[in-house]
Amino acid sequence: MRVVDLVVLSLRQLRKNKLRSLLTILGVVIGIAAVTVMVSIGQGGQALIQGEFQNLGSNVLLVFPRWKESANGVREGRYTTLTPDDARAIAEECPAVRAASPLVGAAGAQVVSGNANWKPDNMQGVGPDFLIVRNWKMAAGEFFTDRDVIGANKVCVVGRTVAQKLFPGQDAVGEQVRIKNIPFTVIGILDSKGADLGGRDQDDILLMPYTTARKRLQGSQFANVDVIMLSARSEALSDQAEKEVTTLLAERHKIPPGRPNDFDVNNTVEIGRIFNIITGSLTAMLSAIAAISLVVGGVGIMNIMLVSVTERYREIGLRMAVGARPRDILRQFLVEAIVLCVLGGAAGILVGRGLSALVRLLAAWPTEPSLPAVFASVSVSVTVGMIFGYYPAWKASRLNPIEALRFE
């Protein structure tokens, strides 16, 4: 008998006992649905983390001044040895580095425009290459230039949120704002980035030349910067960029061999890799736990198939009496078990996708469909059917046709 005929025969047999068939495949449905949901949530988490690091910038590394420590280990403030010249040297002398920008903190000030005022969540002094490092684009106007940095010009670029708060319903480009009673001209508006993973509004930002922040707002004559932000040319070159920057700054700061540096280099690409490893491991663990229900479903299928064999002794005996071979009986019951599992797998995939959509809507957590997970689920369904359906099918094929016909 052909496989197609066996499948049709199996569907007819399953249709005779609809409720029992439904309850039989319920374990497989739950298992496949659980695995599908876990994989979707895990991949959605990985995509979310990758998106956050893309929002931070393209392959970003951060150089911080290190804390000074006394002989007894007490912190005594940070070193002040990072300078704009360091950032310039990193961009020019490190082949793996795409661009670098100094950062000077300028937070804590109200921004006033007419009768409106707003305190941006993020206010910084940065360099002209900041947008390249952060992979950020302009929505309107232009970013400041080297000339603005050299002259410590009173210009600024604002995010969407700041523009809407200070200039509702109008174009902010070319307008005047006051920061600590110092007039600034808005020369551009940043493209919107939305909220980050922690819910912080990335568009609630105001940027100005780092020299302006240091001299005009802080009134400082020191040339040091708080942080140097840089981007590697590619993710593959991030580790090389970290080594090049560490070597270059150690030479520029005249750090003797064997002595600790006065700076730290944080590689956000490596942090992203660690997060992906963590989320991937959690997804695999949760999927493995969810897959246990597949074993439970397989045991249920074995039990039902054994009951089915017992109920159909006379049918088996009659088929064997008219010429059916043991392998034909084996194939028949094995195909029935596989059909049960495939039906359960298909239903489980549909239920899993529905639950994934529900998670996305109710929990505001992104879920990503996974074709490999779907193929794996179908493969697992067929495997479960073959493994747990083989013994009942083998038992049916070993029946004595005369005893089977006599069975009541």
N, C-alpha and C positions, 0 to 999 in steps of 0.2 A: 504493500500500500504506500502511495506517495505521501511525502511530508505534508503537502497541502491538504490531502484527504484526512490525514490524522489531525491536523489543526481544526478543520471543519467539524470533525467528529468530536474533538475535545470541547469545542465551543457549544455544541449541541448538548453534550453531557453536563457541562457546567450550567447551562441555562435551565436544566431540569431542576436543579437545586440552587436557585439564585441566592437565597439568604445564606445558605451554608457556604457558597462560593465567596460571597461578599465578606463574611466573617473570616474566612480562611485567608484571604489576601489582605486583611486589615493590618496585620503585623508588617507586611512588606510595604504597604502604603505609608504607614507611620515611619518606618525606617528610612525609606527613600525620601520622604518629605522632610524629615529631620536633617538628613545629610545635605539635601539641596539648600535648605534654609541656612544651615551653619556655613556652608561654603559661600553662599551669596553674601551673608553678613561679613564673613571674614575677608572676602575679596573687596567688598565695599569699604571696609575699614582700611585695607591697604591702599585702595584708590584715594580715599580721603586723606590719608597721611601723605601720600605722594603729592596730592594736590596742594596740601599745606606747604610742603617744602618747595613746590614750584612757585607758590605765592611768595614765599620768603625770598626766593631768587633762584637763579640757575646755578646749582653746584656751589653754594655759598660757604665761605669760611670766615670766621670772625677772629680778629686778633685783639686780645684784651691785655691791658697792663696788669702784671701780677701784683698780688698783695705783698707788702713788706712785712716781715716778721722779725720780732725781737729774738734775743737769745732764748727766752723762755716760751717762745711760740705764740706770743700775743701779736695780733695784727696791728700795724701802725700806719694804715693807709696804703694806697696803691702807688706804684712807680709812675713817674710822669715823663717817661722817656719816648713814648710813641708820638711821632710828629707827622705833619703832612708830607714831609720829605720821605719818610718811610713808606707811605702809601704810594708816592710817585715812583720810588725805587722798585717797589714790589711790582707795579704795573709794567715797568720798563725792563727789569732785569730778570724776572721769573718767567721763563717760556710757557709754563703750564697755566699761568694766570691770564685771564681775559681782561679784567678791569679791577680797579680798586678805588675805594672812596673813604676818606676820613669821616668820622661821626663825632659830633659834639652835642651833648645833651642841652636842651633849651626848654625843658618842660616846666610846667607850673605857672605859666603866665596867661592872663586873659587876653583874648584878641577882640578888639572893639572896632565896630564899623557903624557909625551913626548911633542909632538907638539900640542896635543889636550887639550882643557880646557873647563870646563862646570860649570855653577852655578846651582846646584840642586834647585828646587823649595821648597824642604822640606829637611832640614838637622837637625837631632836630635840625642841627646844622650839618650839611653834607656837602660832598664834592660834585662836580659836574657829571661824573660817571656813575652816580648813584643809581640812575634808572637802568643802566646796563647791568649792574650787579644784581639789582632786585628784579630784573626782568619785568619792568613796569613801563607802561606807555602813557603818553599825554593824551587827554581827551580834548583839551583846548589850550591855546596859547603855546608857550615854549618854556623849556627849563633854563635855569641860569647857566652862565658860561664861565670860563676861566677869568674873563675880565671882571665879572661880578665878584668872583672869589678874591682876586687880587685887590680890588677896590673896596672890599667889604660892603658892597652895595646893599641898600635897604630894599631888597626884593624878596618875594616869597612865592612858593607854589603850594596850593592847598588841595586836599582831597575833596571828594564829592560831598561828604557830610558837612565839612567846614563851610564849603561854598553855599550849601543849602541853608545852614543856620545863620550865616552872616548876610547872605544876599538872596533871600527867598524870591524865586520867580524872576531873577535877572542874571545877566552874565557877570561873573565875578572878575573876569580878566580885565585888567586896567584899573580896577577899583583900588581905593586906599583902605588900609586897616592900620590900627595902632596896637603895638605890643610894648608894654611898659612905657606908654606915652611916646614911643618912637614910631614915626610914620613909615609904613612899608607899602610897596606897590605889588599887587597880585599880578604876576605875569603868566600864570598858567594853572590849569586844573588837571589833576591826575586822573587817569582812567580808574573806574571803580573795580575794587577787588573783593568787596563784601566782608563778611565776618570770617575769622580764623577758627581753628579747631576748638579754641577755648571760648568762642563767642565774642571775641573782641573785634570791634569795628575797625578794620584796616583803613577805611576811608576817612576816619576821624584823625587826620594828620596834617601838619603844616611843616614845610621844609624851607630852609633858607641856606645861603652859603655858610660853611662852617666858620669862616673868618668873621662873618657878620654876627653869628651867635656868640663867638668868643669875645669879640671886641665891643660890640654895641650893646648886647644884652647882658653879658656877664661882666663887662668892663675889665677884662683880663688882658694883660700884655703877653701872657705866656703863649707859646706856639704849640704846646702839646695838644693831642686829641684824645678823646675818651676811648674810641674803638676804631679799628680799621676793618671795613667790610670789603671782601673781595670775592670774586667768582672764578672758579677754574674753567678752563676751556671746554671741558666735558667731565661727566661723572667719573669716567675711567681715569682722568688725570687729577682728580681731587687729592688723592694721597701724595702724588708727586708734587702738586702745588703746595701742600702742607709742608713737605720736606724742604722745598726750595725757599719758602717764606721763612721757615725756622732758621735755616742756614744763613740766609741773607741778613735777617734782623740781628742774629747773634754776632755777625761780623760788623754790622753798622753800630751796634751798641757796645762793641768791644767786650763781649762776654768771654772770659778766659775758659779754655777747655776744662771740663769737669765741674764748672760752676753752674748753678741754676740760672736759667734765663730770667729776664725781668718782664717777660710777656708770656702769654699762653695763646696757642692757636687751637680754636674749636672748629672741627670739621662737621658741619651739619649734614653732609652727605653720608658720613659714617653713622651719625645719629639716625638718619632716615633708614639706613640698612638695618640697624639694630631693631628699630620699630617694626620693619617689615618681617624680620625674623621672628619677633615676638608674636605679631599678629598671625603669621603663617603657622607657627607652632600651636598657638591657641586654636586656630581653625582646624588643624589636623587632629588635635586632641578631642575637641568637641565633636568633630565628625566621626572619630573612632568610637566615642561614647554613643553617639546616635546610631551608629551602625550595629551596635549590639542588638537593637530591636530587630534588625534583619535576621539575626540568628534565631530570635524568638519566633519571628514570622515563619522562618524555615521549618522549625520544629512543628509549628501548627500545621503547615502544609503536609509534612510527613504523617502526622496523626490523621489528618482528614483523608489523605490518600490511602492509608492503611484501612480506614473505615470503608472507603469507597471500594477497595479490592474485596473486602469481606462481603459487602452488599452485592457485588457483581460476580460472585463465584459462578453462578449458572451461565451468565453471559460469556465469561471467560471460557468455561467448559464447552459451550456451544461453538464458539469461534474456533477453539482448538480442534473440536470434533470434525469441523468442516474443512480443516486444512491449515488453519493459522499456526505458524511456528512460534516457539517460545520468544524468539527475537521480535516477532511482530507484536506480541503482547507487551514485551518490554518497552518497545518504542511507543506503543499507544499510551501507556500510563506515564512514561517519562515525558512525552509531549504534553500531556494534560498538566503535569506539574509545572513544566516550563511556561505553558500558556498562562497558568494562574499567576506565576511570578512576573511575567511580562506585563500582564494587565495591571497587576499591583504596582509595578514600576512606573508604568505610564500614568496611572492615577496619582502615584506619589509625587512624580515630577510636577504635575499640574497643581496639586495641593501645595507643594513646596514653593512654586512660583507665586501662587496666590498669597501664601503667608509672607513671602519676601516682600511683596508689594504692600502688604498690611504693615509690616515693620517699617518700611520706608515712609508710609503715610502717618502712622501713629507715633513712632519714635523718632521721626526725622533723621533716621540713620540710612545712609546710602547703601543699596544692595546692588551687587553686580552679578548678572547671570553668567554661568560658566558652562560652556559647551563640553569641556572635558569632564566636568562633574555629571552632566546629563549622560554622556556616553558611558562613564564609569558606573552610573546608577543602573543603566540598562544591562550592562555586562554583569554587574553584581546580581541583578534580578535573575538573569538566565543561569548564572552559576549556582545561585541558591536553589533554583528549581531543579537543576541537574543533580546537585549533591543530595538534597533532602527528598527528591522524588525518585532517586535511583533504587533505594531499598524496597519501597512499596512496589515499584515496577518489576524489580527482580523477583520479589515474592510472588507476584501475579504470574510471571512467566514460568515459574517452577511448579505451578499447580498441576496435579494429575487430572486430565480432562474427565475421566469417569467419576472421580470423587467430587469434582466441581459440579458436574451435572446432578449428582445425588444430593448436593447440599441444599438444605431447606433454611 
